[in-house]
Each structure stands twice: as C-alpha cells, then as structure tokens.
Amino acid sequence: MKLGFIGCGNMGSAMLNGAIEGGFVNKDEVIFSEHSPERRTFVEDEYKVKSGNNIEVAKNAKYIVLAIKPNIYEMVIDEIKNDIKKDTVIITITPAYTIEKIQQIFGKKVKVARAMPNTPAMVGCGMSGLSYSDELSDKERKEVLEFFKSFGDAVEVKEELMGAVCAVSGSAPAFIYILMEAMADAAVMEGMSRKDAYIFAAKTVEGSAKMVLETGKHPGELKDAVCSPGGTTIAGVAELEENGFRGNIIKAMKKTYEKFVDMN
C-alpha cells in the first residue's frame, strides 16, 4: 500500500479524498484504521478503500498519516513503533509534536514529515506548510509535497516557522469566518436576506483572494484601487483603522502563535 491513515475523521477523509481525486493514489493503494465503527463503515462505503487496524496500517503503508487527536499520539505510536518498516514515512498533522519529539516517542530516527494543513482541504483548497526530518530522500519529500498538493497547495518551510504557518493558515480560516459572519450581519441589518448575505460575503472573500493570487499585486495596492477619493470604501476603511482592525488581527495571530509554541 502506498498511503495509510490512522484515524479518518473530517481532516483525514478530506486528505484521502484529495489523494484519490488528485491522482496521488488509486483506491487499491490505500489502507486506513478508524476506531469508530460508524465512521469506518462510512469511509469504506464513500471511498471504496480498505480498512484494517493500526498494526495493519503500520505494516502495509509507505506513507502513514497520523490523523488522530494529540492526546492519543503517544499511545498509538507505542502501538505501531515496532511494526513500521525502515522506509516508512510518518506524516504528522498536529501542532503538538515536533519532529524531534515524534522520533523520541518512536525511539529511533524514523522518517517524519510534519505538516500543518487547514480545513479548506475539505473542498480542495487547503494550504499546508511542510517540514521534513533529515532521513527523508528527495524523492520522498517530493511525493509528500505531491500528496498535500492533491487537496490544495503546499510549501516547504523550516520547522521553526510552523507556528507562523499555524497562525496565518491553520487557524486563520476561523478569523475569516468571523469576518464573513460580521459582513453578513451588517447586510442583514440593511434588509438583505441571511442566505444572500452569506453568498455575497463568501464570494467577496473568494474573489479578493483570487485577485491577490492571480494579479500578483500587493494587497495594499488592490485596496487602494477600491478606495475612490471621498467615496464609500475609504469611509469604511477609516472606521476599521479607527477601531484597530489591523492591530487586532495581528494580536489574534500572535496569540495563536504563542499557543502553538506552548504546545510544542
């Protein structure tokens, strides 16, 4: 088997779906384990892939994603550490464990790829940061990158920057959702239906993001292009600045970063 998942909840299944749909693996190249019988049955039926227990995943998969809660990482690693092969690559997606800590729990220099994906992976628009232990070959690094790009985009970063990745990508969707909810609330106040308000807010965020990515222009330049002299937009921008909009975003991301560091 090429790809294995230990745990296959929302994030795990999103990654699994991306790997299949993006052509990283065929369905017969996947094996997963899942402690919930209902969830296991759902994944089997939905994706037509093979299930097994943790040991079977460890023995059979080349790339193993630990898509489990941080509080059971050590228990699961202790269960599988004697059954993984020398060339197995462990992919960890939790903020709670460094590469060094993962290797310490395994008790040997296993190959580890540390990733910080985000929830838009569920719709094929994920953004992931990746770091690798020294033991991975160039081919293995390339294949891990291809795997994460199958459900969005991914960039290799130094492990010490994973806290920044968590702030700007891993946790930031929550900040964007709050922004969208507030935008929609304001539109509802002015008489727009709730349904339409969420569509307008979501499409505005989507379009603004595409403008940054596809034009290559600085966000400030794009903002200036919307702000006509004496117009409606600059009046709103001034109000945001008056209430510390930028500073509050930076503070929120700083808190996220600090929590990430505390967890490591």
QUIRA-V104112 format. One record per pair of residues at least 6 apart in sequence whose ideal C-beta (glycine too) atoms are under 7 Angstrom apart, sorted by sequence separation. I is the first residue (numbers start at 1). J is the second residue. If there is no record, write none. Layout:
i->I j->J
i->I j->J
//
This chain:
i->19 j->25
i->34 j->40
i->43 j->49
i->58 j->64
i->103 j->109
i->120 j->126
i->148 j->154
i->188 j->194
i->227 j->233
i->5 j->12
i->20 j->27
i->44 j->51
i->57 j->64
i->66 j->73
i->103 j->110
i->120 j->127
i->212 j->219
i->226 j->233
i->227 j->234
i->8 j->16
i->68 j->76
i->118 j->126
i->157 j->165
i->34 j->43
i->103 j->112
i->117 j->126
i->118 j->127
i->132 j->141
i->145 j->154
i->188 j->197
i->66 j->76
i->92 j->102
i->102 j->112
i->184 j->194
i->187 j->197
i->212 j->222
i->227 j->237
i->5 j->16
i->32 j->43
i->40 j->51
i->117 j->128
i->145 j->156
i->211 j->222
i->90 j->102
i->116 j->128
i->99 j->112
i->115 j->128
i->116 j->129
i->184 j->197
i->187 j->200
i->16 j->30
i->115 j->129
i->130 j->144
i->184 j->198
i->99 j->114
i->115 j->130
i->130 j->145
i->3 j->19
i->32 j->49
i->34 j->51
i->113 j->130
i->114 j->131
i->184 j->201
i->33 j->51
i->130 j->148
i->183 j->201
i->30 j->49
i->31 j->50
i->32 j->51
i->33 j->52
i->113 j->132
i->27 j->47
i->30 j->50
i->33 j->53
i->90 j->110
i->92 j->112
i->128 j->148
i->27 j->48
i->31 j->52
i->33 j->54
i->73 j->94
i->90 j->111
i->95 j->116
i->112 j->133
i->180 j->201
i->3 j->25
i->27 j->49
i->54 j->76
i->58 j->80
i->89 j->111
i->90 j->112
i->91 j->113
i->92 j->114
i->93 j->115
i->111 j->133
i->180 j->202
i->2 j->25
i->88 j->111
i->92 j->115
i->113 j->136
i->8 j->32
i->33 j->57
i->59 j->83
i->64 j->88
i->66 j->90
i->70 j->94
i->73 j->97
i->89 j->113
i->91 j->115
i->93 j->117
i->111 j->135
i->128 j->152
i->130 j->154
i->31 j->56
i->32 j->57
i->54 j->79
i->55 j->80
i->58 j->83
i->62 j->87
i->66 j->91
i->81 j->106
i->111 j->136
i->126 j->151
i->127 j->152
i->180 j->205
i->3 j->29
i->8 j->34
i->31 j->57
i->54 j->80
i->58 j->84
i->62 j->88
i->63 j->89
i->64 j->90
i->65 j->91
i->66 j->92
i->67 j->93
i->70 j->96
i->81 j->107
i->84 j->110
i->109 j->135
i->126 j->152
i->127 j->153
i->128 j->154
i->129 j->155
i->130 j->156
i->131 j->157
i->2 j->29
i->3 j->30
i->4 j->31
i->5 j->32
i->6 j->33
i->7 j->34
i->20 j->47
i->62 j->89
i->64 j->91
i->66 j->93
i->124 j->151
i->125 j->152
i->130 j->157
i->131 j->158
i->1 j->29
i->4 j->32
i->55 j->83
i->63 j->91
i->65 j->93
i->77 j->105
i->124 j->152
i->129 j->157
i->131 j->159
i->1 j->30
i->31 j->60
i->77 j->106
i->111 j->140
i->176 j->205
i->1 j->31
i->9 j->39
i->13 j->43
i->17 j->47
i->31 j->61
i->103 j->133
i->121 j->151
i->8 j->39
i->16 j->47
i->74 j->105
i->113 j->144
i->117 j->148
i->121 j->152
i->131 j->162
i->99 j->131
i->120 j->152
i->115 j->148
i->129 j->162
i->99 j->133
i->8 j->43
i->129 j->165
i->129 j->169
i->127 j->169
i->114 j->159
i->116 j->162
i->89 j->136
i->6 j->54
i->114 j->162
i->116 j->165
i->15 j->65
i->116 j->166
i->6 j->57
i->89 j->140
i->118 j->169
i->118 j->170
i->4 j->57
i->12 j->65
i->91 j->144
i->116 j->169
i->120 j->173
i->116 j->170
i->119 j->173
i->12 j->67
i->89 j->144
i->118 j->173
i->4 j->60
i->11 j->67
i->4 j->61
i->3 j->61
i->6 j->64
i->9 j->67
i->1 j->60
i->4 j->63
i->7 j->66
i->8 j->67
i->1 j->61
i->2 j->62
i->3 j->63
i->4 j->64
i->5 j->65
i->6 j->66
i->7 j->67
i->99 j->159
i->2 j->63
i->6 j->67
i->7 j->68
i->98 j->159
i->5 j->67
i->6 j->68
i->6 j->76
i->95 j->166
i->175 j->249
i->175 j->252
i->63 j->144
i->11 j->93
i->63 j->147
i->168 j->253
i->171 j->256
i->167 j->253
i->167 j->256
i->166 j->256
i->167 j->257
i->166 j->257
i->164 j->257
i->163 j->257
i->166 j->260
i->163 j->260
i->163 j->261
i->18 j->121
i->11 j->117
i->15 j->121
i->18 j->124
i->14 j->121
i->14 j->122
i->11 j->121
i->10 j->122
i->24 j->146
i->24 j->147
i->24 j->150
i->19 j->147
i->22 j->150
i->22 j->151
i->19 j->150
i->18 j->150
i->18 j->151
i->15 j->151
i->14 j->151
i->95 j->260
i->98 j->264
i->96 j->263
i->95 j->263
//
